[in-house]
Amino acid sequence: VGDPDQTIYTWRGARIQYLLDFPNDFVPTQTIMMPKNYRSTPKILNAANSLISNNEQRIKKDLIPTLSDGKDVLVHYGKNEDEEAKWILEKIKALQKEGTQLNEIAILYRAHYISRVIEEVFLKAELPYTIYSGVSFFHRMEIKDALSYLRMIAYKDDLSFLRCVNVPKRNIGNRRIKHLKEYAAKKEISLYEALKENVNSDLFKTTKALAFIELIETFSSQTKEQRISDLFSKLLNESGYERMLRTEGSQERLDNIAELKQSILDYEINSGEEAELADYLNHIALYTNADLDMKKNSVKMMTIHTAKGLEFNNVFVVGLNEGMFPTKKVQSIESMEEERRLAFVALTRAKKRLYLSGAQGRNFDGSPKYPSRFVLDIDPSLVEYDPKLPETLIEDSKQFIGIHADFMRFKKKELEFEPGNRIEHPAFGKGTILQSDPINKVYTIHFDRLQTERKISHRAKLKKLDDQSIDPHLN
């Protein structure tokens, strides 16, 4: 039993090909379709059917609604992310006036960093929300770490000092921190002042304490001269914090840091020339000190993967922009089709009302923001745009999407093997290609005699097998 249109876990070893090939691999087999849907209104299902029909690797079928017609699927693209978030707030308040409880509303997104702007708007409006399977944006470890550096150059307070003095590692561990606390208490000074007075002692000679002090002093003297966004980027770079995240391979944390940089830039744009570090830190305190003990009657916020198998009366699928959803990591036709299946899962979580949203404007790197292909995939007659998108934006988006699609097709032609191919490696033996990454030029392969898959370079000497039966360990 399974739905190939909802296969979204290839990174865990699941493959749509198992369902597609099942009738041929196990003969005789009878396939029984169960297309009737008892959850969603016809308008929601029509939009979802239209979206998923763009996938080539699927069993062609349409979900058949059993409920009455329902409300139109609403699509909104704000002039920027802040306007998108305010539109979401406005629609939620309208639902409340109709008698909808907040716990009947879910906001779904591709990655956790997308929640940042929405959280800011909700906190200002005192609208309760709960993050599921994740942490509120401003309470994530990397956000707290990064902001502690900003507070350190502004205030040199003990709390910020303890958070950032040994992140990344500077050999200032618990023993040395204990010494500083005792010294600071005795002299009635701050921990930072205690470090400055002890930096040349034998206890701190083998540490990077002097470099930390030089870092803080240098940036403290520049707070009036530089924009906060420039100061912040240089601070994270010269402190080694971003390098630490890259070394750890923490892409999600790097994405969150990039989103924090964007929030600082947004603050500067809204504040004009008056934006100063102390003002920004006072502004951000509203979010970092927010009470997370949300009530049961609160809006649910989660990633789409977390929402798999769940259903909600009212669903907002947000951040529907190229590079966000679909994510910029998608570089193959197979992985793009999986992203579209993920979008299909998101749309079909809604029972009564479905809202799709994104933002116009520019990304942090200056590139233009385009509406997601997953919105443009849907027949325009099946959704209501609020307001209608400019034709020039639609044409530019389609051109961008077309170029990316051509690139993926070109990359696929270059590859010798495709997902599903049975191969043999000189060292690891026989296996099955699960995925191909044309950017990093590696195959993900499950070898018959190994429990976990391996990433193998495209340059490796792989032999395609005549026997293309499925890996027995993956059945």
N, C-alpha and C positions, 0 to 999 in steps of 0.2 A: 504494500500500500504506500503510495507516495504521489506527490505532485511535482513534476519536473519544472514547473514554473516557479516553484518555491525552493529550489536547490541553491542555497546561499552559503554553504560551508565547505567549499573546495579546499580552503586552507586547513581544514580538519580531516581531509582525505575523502570527503564526499565528492562524487562525480555524477553529473547529469547523464553521462553516457550509460551508466548502469541501468537507468530506467528506460532510456531510448533503445538500448540493445537487448533488453530483457526478453522480448518475444522471440528474437532470433537465437539467443543463447540458450533458452530453455523451451524447446519445442516438444509437444504442443502447449501453447499458452493462450489463454483467452483474456483479453484486456476488457475490463468493465469500467466504463466512464461513470463518474459521479459528479456531473457538472452543476447540479442544483445547489444554490447558495442561499442559506437561510439567515445569513448575518446582515448583509449590506443591501442598501437600496439599489434599484436599477441604475440610477445615475452614477453612483460610485462604481458599480461593476462595469458599466459601459466604458468609463474612463480607464479602468484597470485593464479590461480586455483590449482596448485600443492601444494602450501602452505596450503590453507584452506581445502583441502581434508583430512587433518589430524584431523580435528575436527569431533567428533562423533555426537554432538548435532547440527544438521543442516539439511536443506532440500537439498538433493544432486542435484547439478546443476553446470554447468560450464558457465562462461562468454564466449560469442562467439564474436570474433573480426570482425570488418567490415573494418578495415584499412589494408594497406599493411604491409609487414613483420617487417620492422624497424631494429634498432640496438640491439645487444645482451645486456642482463642485466649483468652488471659488478659487481663482488664481490671482495672486497679487505680487507685483514686483515693486518694492519701495525704491525711492531715489537713492537710498543708502540702507545699511543694515539697521540703523536706529529707527528709520521710518518703517521698515519691515516689522520690527519688534513692536512698535506702537500700533501698527495695524492689527497685529495678533492680539494685543491687549484690548483694543477696541472691539474686536469680534468676540472675545471672551466675555467682556462686560455686557455685550448685547445678548449673548447666550444666557448670562446670569439673569438678565431682566426677563427673559422668557421662562425662567424657573429652572434652568439647568444648574446642577451642583458642580462645583469645581472638580470634584473627583470623577466626574464623567467626561473630563477633557484630558487629552494626551497630546503632548508635543514631541514629535519624533524627528531625529536628525541623524546624519551619517556618522558624525564624530563628536566627541564631547566638547571640543573647543567651540563649536557653533553655538553653544548655549550662552556664551558670555554676554552678548548684547541683550538678549531676552531676559536674562537674570537681572541685569542692571535696571531695565525698564520695569520689571515686576517688583523689584525691591523698592524703587521710588514710589510706585503705586500701591505698595503694601499688599500686593496680591500673593497669597501663599502658594508655594510650589514645592515639589519634592523631586529630587534627582534620584532616579532608580539606577542601580548598578553603576554608580559613579559618585563623584564628589562635586559639590558646588564649585564653580569655576574659581572663585577667589579663595577657596579653601584647599585647592590642590597644592601639593608639595612644592612643585616648581614655581608656582605663582607666588607663594609665600616666600620662597627663597629669593626670587628675583626682586620682590618689593622690599625685602629686608635690606638688600644692597642700597636701594634708593633711600630708605629711611636712615641707613647708616651714614651716608654722606651728608644727609640733612640734619640729623639729630645726634648721631653717635650714641644712641641709647643702648642699654644693656640687652634688651630683648632682641633687637636687630643684630647686635654683636654676637650673641650666643647662636643665632640662627645661621649667620654667614661666615663667621671667622674660620671655620674648618670645612667649608663647602665651596669649592672643591678642597680636597685634603691638603692641609698645610702643616701636618704633624703637630697640631695643637689639640690634643686629646683631653680626656677627662682629668688626668693628673695635672696637667698644666692649667686647665680651666679652674680646677679646685684651688690651685695656688693663687690665680688671679682674683678669685672671689674673696679669699682670705685677705689678700693684700689690699683690695679695693675697700673692703669693710673696715679694715684697720685705718686706712688713710682717708676714708670717706670720700672716695672718688669713683668715677665710672670704671667699668671693666676695660674700656678702650684706653683710658688714661693709665690704668694699671699696666696694660700691655706695653704702652709707650715707655713707661718707666722701667720695665723689666726686659725690654727687647734685647739688650746687650748682655744680659746675665747668662750664665752657663746653661740655665734651664731652657732658654729659648734660642741658643746659638744654632742648634741643628734643625730649626723650624723655618718656615717661610713667613714668620711674623713681621719682619722688616718690610718685605714686599707687600704684605697686606696693609701695613700702615701707610706706605708710600702711595698705594692705590687709593685709599680713603682720602688722604690729604690732597692728592692731586685732583680728584674729582670734586671734593668739597669746595675747592677754590674756583671751580668752573661752573658752579650751579647758576650764577647770574649771567654768565657769558654764553652758554649754549642752550639750545632748545632741549626740553626734557626728553623728547624722543631720541635725539642724537646722543645726548648724555647717557641715556639708558642703554642704547645699542652698544656704545663703546665700553661702557662699564661691564656689561655681560661678557663682552669679548675679551677685554683685558684682564678680567678677574679669572677667566678660564672656565666660567660656569657653562657657557654654551658648548665649549669644546668637550667638557665632561659629559654632557648629554649626548653629543654626537658619538663619543667613544663608547658610551653605554648602548648606543643604538636605540635611544628612546625617541622615536619619531613622534609619538603622540605628545610627549612633553615638549618637544621642539615646536610642534604645531600650537600648543597652548602658549608658549613664550611668544611666538609670532602673533598670536591673537592679542596678547597683552600689549605688545608693541603697537598694534593697530588701535587698541583702546586709548593709549597715550596720545597717538596721533589725532584721533577723533576729539579728545579733550582739548588739544591745542587748537584745532580748527574751530571748535565751538567757543573757545575762550579768547582767541585772537592773541594780540601781543602781550596781554596781561597774564598769560599762563606762566606761573612760576612753580618750582618744585614743591614748596611748602603748601601752595594752594591745591596742587594735584594730590598730594598725600592726604590732605584734609578731605578732599572730594572722594578719594578711594576708600577712606575709613568707613563710609556708609556701607560699602559692600563687604569689606574684610571683617567687619564686626557684626555682620547681620546674624540674627538669631536663626539657626538652622532647625530648631525644634518645631518643624511645621505641623500644622494640624492635619487630621485625617482628611478633612475637606480641602484638598489642595490640588492644583494642577499637576499632573504626572509628566515628568520630563525624562526621556530616555533615548538611547540609540535604537535604531531600527532592529539590529540584531537582538537586543534585549526584548523588543516587543513581539518577536516571532512567537506565534501561538496564542497571543493575547488579542483582546478586542475591546474597543472603546466606542461610546456613542458619538463622540466628537473628536476628530483627529486633525491636527495641524502637522503637515510634513514641511519642514522649514529648511532654509539654506540650500534651495534648489538652484544652484549655480554650477556651471562648468568648473571643474577643479575642486569643488566641494562635494557635489553629488551629481554626476559621478566624480569620484575622487581623482585627483591628479595622478595618482599612482597607477591608474588603469592604462595599460599600454598594449593590450592585445584584444582581439575580437572576442575571444572566449571570456576574458575577465570583464569586458564591457557588457556582455550578455548576462553575466552573473550580477553585475551592478543593476542592470535593468530588472532582473528577477527580484533583487532586494527592494527596488522601487515598487514593484508589483506587490510585494509583501506589505510594504508601508501603506499603500493605498487601501489594501483589503483589510487593514485593521479597523477601518471606520465602519460603523453601523448606520448612523443617521446623517452626519454632516462631515464633509471632507474639505479641508482648506490646504492649498498648496502655495508656498511663498518663497521668495528669494529677494535679492537686492540688485539694483543697478549700480553704476559708479565704477570705482576702480579698486583693485586689490592692493595689498600693502606694497607690492613690487612695482606698482604703477600700471600694470596691465589692465585692460578693460574687463569688467564683469559681464559674462554672458548668461542668459537664462539656460537652465539645464535642458539637455536634449530630451530628458525624460518628460518634461512638460510639453515641449514642442512635438514629441512623439504622439501625443494624444490629439485625436481629431478635434480641432477648435470648436466644432459644433457641440461637443460633449461637455464643455466647460464654460464657465462665465469668467471673463477677465475683469478685474476690478482694480484700476481702470484698464482699458485696452492698451496693449504694448505698442510702442511706435513701430511702424513698418521697417524703418531703417535698423532698429535694434534687432528685430526678428531676422532680417536679411543678413546682417553682420554675424549674428549667432549661427545661422545655418551655414554660412561660409566657413566660419571657424570650425564648426563641428565636421563639415565635409572634409576639410584639410586633415583633421585628426583621424577621421575614418580612413582616408586614403593612406595615411602613414601606417595605421594598424594593418591594413591589407598588404601594403608593401613589406612590412616586417614579417608578416605571416608567410609570404612567398619566399623570403630569405631562409626560413627555417627548414631544416631537413626533416625534423620530426614534429608531430602534432600531439596534443593531449589525447590519450587513449592508445597510442602506438606502443606495441611490445618491442623492447629492445634488449640488447645484451651488452654489458660493460665488462672489460677485460678483468677487472678486480672484483666487482660486486655481483657479477652474474646477471641473470635475467630480471627484468623489471618492467614497470608500466610508467609511461610519461603522464604525469598528473597536470603539469602546467609549464608554460614557457614564458620567461621574462625577457623580452627583446631588448629592454633598456640595460639591464645588468648582464644580459647574455648568459642566462643559466636556465637549465631545466630542473623542475622539481620531479623527482622520480621515486616511486615506491619499488624497492627491490624485493623480490620474493622471499629472500632469506633474512631480511632485516625488518625489525619491528617498526621503525620510523622512517619516513621519507628522507631523501638526501637531495641537496642542491648540487648539480653537476654542470660544469661549464659547457657551453655550446661547442667548444673546441675539443671536448673529450671524444675519444674514439668509441663511438656507439654503433652497434650493428642492428639494423632493423630485422626483426624475426619474421619468418613466414607465418608462424603460428601466432595469430593475433587474439587468442583467447585471453580473457580477463585474468589478471593476477588473482590466484586463489585466496590469498590472504585478505583481499579487499571485498570479497563477496559477503 
